Amino acid sequence: MSIKIISSDDKSVKLEVVINFEGDSFLETEEHIMNEINKIGQKVTQNAMEKLEIKENKIVVNKQTLYAKKKLKHTNHLMEK
């Protein structure tokens, strides 16, 4: 299978996809197609996550300040001592 991102912006992604039919039976072919479609979903999700990644160092939610994990080193989970 090949996946090529033709274009991408903040609201959409356009792909070119080629899926080869593989399998000796209809069931095997169908399972192969479903696996390939799942890979397409992973690629599109990865693309969306990269575009939607939060750029701020901190976020305020319900008057509580939260920080991005990648910005703070040596932070412990609330339950860790």
PyMOL commands that set and color helices and strands:
alter all, ss='L'
color gray80, all
select helices_A, chain A and resi 26-52
alter helices_A, ss='H'
color red, helices_A
select strands_A, chain A and resi 2-8+13-18+58-61+64-67
alter strands_A, ss='S'
color yellow, strands_A
deselect
rebuild
show_as cartoon
